[in-house]
């Protein structure tokens, strides 16, 4: 399922609540929205596709995601889980 675009409030443009997932930080347990972005938006801010992007989730914990192209000019943010050996 493709996540909806969402605003800082955690809701989509049409006022629906965005899908959520638990924060990846062990012990946090807070829900964070799953957002997707237009490719053009990420290009304008200099975020390349298929490279690890680091940012702070709404709960205050760091998160690593990889922007992956999706249908219709959208980009899906795929969480990085675990470490490479």
LINGI-V790809 format. One line per field, one symbol per residue. ss: DSSP state (a for helix, b for strand, c for the rest). phi: phi as a letter, one per 20 degrees, with the letter a starting at -180 (. if undefined). psi: psi as a letter, one per 30 degrees, with the letter a starting at -180 (. if undefined). A space follows every 50 residues. Layout:
BEGIN
ss: ???
phi: ???
psi: ???
END
This chain:
BEGIN
ss: ccccccccccbcccccbccbbbccccccccbbbccbbbaaaaaacccccc cbbbbbcccccbbbbbbbbcaaabbbbbbcccccc
phi: .efefcegfndegenffffcbfgffgnfmfecfedccfggffffeneffm dfddbdffenefbdcdfcfcfmneceeefedmced
psi: kkllkllffgllegflkllllkkfkkfdfkkkkjlllkeeeeeeggjllg kkkklklfffklkkljkkkalgglkkjkkkkalk.
END
